[in-house]
Amino acid sequence: MTVIEVLGAGFNSAGRGDGVARAPGALRRAGLVAALAARHDVRDAGDIPFAAPVPERGGFGLLAEEALASMVGGVHRKVAAVLSGGAFPLLVGGDCPVLLGALAACRDVHGAAGLLFVDGHEDAWPPAASTTGEAADCEPGLALGVTAAGSPPAGVVPGPAPLLRAEATALLGPRDGAELLEHRIASLRGSLWFATDGELAGRVAESAADAVAAVERAAPRWWLHVDLDVLATHELPAVDYPQPGGLTWAELTELTALALRRPGCTGWSLTIYNPDLDADGRHAARIVRYVGEALPAR
């Protein structure tokens, strides 16, 4: 049986130590490792250290750029070591830029990286145009090399660039098209495999299978990324940027389980739970249940 190695990367792209930065600890306290250990061989590798974030925009247009590069480098090294050792990494953020280090590790170990990206947002804003300045607005665009004007700070996108090819990438669940249109930000739709939350409704399994097949044709080994704001707000309100629409827990579990059963799935990142918006911890418990239900015996 493949060992599942749990890694924490409590990075908050807002340049603070609160909010999503506390998610790895909160999910551990909610029983994440114990729940997995009931059915799997699990190791908790603890949290990946990185430089303290500073909530100031740098020259590339993002908040906490030095800490961002430090975090990406730490995730890159640790995930690469886990993959090289034959274990399956479960990377618990923080927010979505942890994905950049994971993709770099996947590429280094397997020769190329693919991505199944499950998120309520496309996250492909040009950094300087981001209304928040958060790297969590930008990570697939940075990985694909389609949103950056100029070069990102050293270490933010580990070379050689790009980390991803469009044909090895699928986006499932985004529902921020109107916001992108309002701000005149180009959508990734049309350049890669893409299905909104509405397009997934009633055919989650079929769409997930199609998306995985598209990714695997270009990259036999690939990464699964799940941003929990793909869920409807009434399903999980403990996220920073709620919006109308979204998936149910049952739909997300079905999609995730299908992806994780594929032998090409080399690791999984889970992000954007904010424990500061979950006073009694019930949403943390629901996330732990979801992880346990979605992960098959490996």
N, C-alpha and C positions, 0 to 999 in steps of 0.2 A: 504494500500500500504506500502511495506517495505521502510523504510528510507535508503537512500544511504549516508554513511558517508565518506567524502573525507579526507584522511590522507596523509600528505607529509612526506617522509623520504629521505632527500637529502644527501644520503651517497655516496661517491665516493671511491671505493676500492683502487684507486691509492694513497689514503691518502692525497687528496687535497680538497679544497673547491670550485673548479671550475668545468667546464664540466658538467657531469651528476648530480653533486650535486645541480646545479641550476635548474634542470628540474621541480620540483614541483612549484616553483615560476613562471617560464616561462609559464607553462601550465595554471596556474591560470590567469596570465595576458592575455593569449590568449582566455580566456572566458570559461574555463572548467566548473566551478561551475554554471555559468549562463546558459550554454548550457544544462546541466543536469536538472537544475531547471525548464526548459521549459516543461519537461515531467515527472519529478520525484519530490518527496519530498527529498530534499538534505540538509545536514548539512556539513559545512566545519569545520573540527576539527583542522585545522592548521597543523603545522609541529611538528614531534616528536623530542624532543631534545636528543642529545647524546654527548659524549666526543669529543673534537676536534681531528681530525685524524692527525697522524704524518707519513710521507711517509718513514718509515723504516720497514724492515722486522723483525718480531719477531721470537721467538724460534720455532714456529710452521711452519714458512716459509712464512707467509703472511704479507703484508703491513698493518700498522695501526691496529694491533690486539686489542689493548685496546679500540679504538673507535668502531671497529667492534662488540666487545662484548657488549659495551654500547648501540649501535644502535639496535642490535638484542634484547636485553632486553627491550628497550623502545618500539619497535614494538610489541613484545610479549605481554607486559602488555596492550598496548592501543588497539590492535586488539582483545584481549580476552575480554576487557571491551565492545567493540562495539558488538561483537558477543553475549555476555551474555545479552546485552540490546535489542537484536532482530533486529539490523540494519545490513545492508550489507556494509562491508568495501570495499572501492576502495582505495588501497594503491599505491600512486604514488612515485616511486623512482626517483632519485638515480639509483643505479644499483642492480644487482640481489640478493645479500645476504640479502636484506630486506625479502626475501622469508623465511629464516630460522625462523625469529620471527613470521611470519604469520602462518607457519606450526605448530609451538609450540602452538600458540593460538588455532588453529583449533583442535589440539589433546586434549588440556586441556578442551575445552568447549564441544566438541562432542565425546570424548573418543578415537578417532583415526583420522588420517589425510590421505587423498588421495591427489594426485596432477596430474593436467593436465598441463604439462610444454611445452610451445610453445616458441621456441628459435632457433636461427641460430647456436648455439653451444651446445654441450652436457654438458659443465660445470662440468666435473667430473675429473679434473686433481688432482693428489696428490699435496697438497700445496707446498711442497718443490721442486716439479718438474715444477711448473708453471713458464713459461718464463717471466711473468709479475709480479708475486707475489700478484696478485689481488684476493681477495676472490670471485670475480665474475667469476673466472675460475672454481670454486670448489663446489658451493652450493648444487646441487642435490647429488653429491657424498658424501658430508658431511652429508646431511640429511639421506641418505641411509646407511651411515656407511661403504662405500666401498673404500674410497680413502685415508683415514687418517692413517698415520703411527704414532702410539701413540695417545694421547688424545689432542683434541684441547683446547685452552685456555678456562678457565671457562666462561660460558655464551655464547660462540659462537654457540654451539649446545645445547639448553636447554634440560636437561634430563627429563625423562630417554631416553637413546639412543637405537636404532635409532629413528629419528623422523618419518621416512617413511619406508614402506615395498615395495619391488619391485613390488609385485602384485597389489599394490594400486597406481602405478605410470605409467604415459604414457608420452613419449617424442614425440613431433611433430615439424618437420621442421629443425632439425640439418643438417648442411652441411659441417662440419669440419672434416669428417672422414679421409681425406688425411693428414691433419695436425697431427691428433692423431697418425696415422700410422707412419708418419715421426719421431715423437718424442717417439715412442714406448709406448704410453699411451693407456691403455685398454679402449675399447669402452663399453658403457652400452648396446649396441645392443645384443640381445639374452638373456638378463636378465630381461627385462620388455617390455611393449608395446612400439613400436618404429617405426616411419616412417620419412624418410628424406623429404626434400622439393620436390625432384623429385618424390618420392613415393606418395606424396599428390596431385601432379598435375593431374587435371581432375577428382579427386574424393575427394575433400576436405570435403564435407558434409558426405560422407560415412565413410571416415577415422575418422573424428571427432566423429561421432556417435559410431563407434567401440571402439575408445579409451575411451570415456566416459563410455561406458558400461563395459569395462574391469576394469576401476577404481572403478565404483560403486559396482561391485560385491565384492570388497574387502573393500571398505570404502564408506558407503552411503553418508557421508558428506566430501567434498573435496574442494581444493583450485585451482583456475585458475591463472597461472602465464604467462604473455606475455612479452617477451623481444623483443623490436621493431627491433632488428637486424635480426629477422626472415624474415623481408621484404627484397626484392631485393634492392641493393644500389641505383638504379635509382628511386625507389619509395621513399626511405627515406635515403638520404646521411648523415644525422645528427646523426651518430653513430660513436663510436670510433674504431671499428674493422670490417670494411666492408669486404665482400668476395663475390666471384661469386655465382650466383644462388639466390634463395630466392623467397618468396611469393609476390603476388601483394596485394595492399590494398583490392581489392574485395575479394580475397581468405582469407585474414586474418580476414576481417569483417565477412564473412560467418562462418568461423570456430569459432570465438569468440562469435558471436550471438547464434550459436547452443549451445555452452557450457553454456552461461549465462542463457539460457532458462531452463536448467535442474534444478529442485528443490534442487538437492544435492549440487549445487555450492554455497559455503558459503561465498566466497570473491574473490577479483581479485586484483592482483598486476601488475603494468605496469611500465616498466623500460627501461633504456638505451637510452633515448633521450638526446642528447647533444646540448643545446641551443647555446653554443659557436660556433657551426658549422651551425647556422641558423640565419644569420645576419638580415634578414628581417622578421623573424617570420612566414614565410609561412608554414614551416613544423610543427610548433606548432599548427597552425590553422588546419592543416590536421589531426593531432593526435586528437584534440578536436572533429572534425567531426566524426572520426572513433569511438571514445568512445560513442558519442551520438547515432550513428547508431547501434552500437552493443548492447547497454544496452536495454533490453526490459522493458516495464512497469512491475513493480514487485508489 
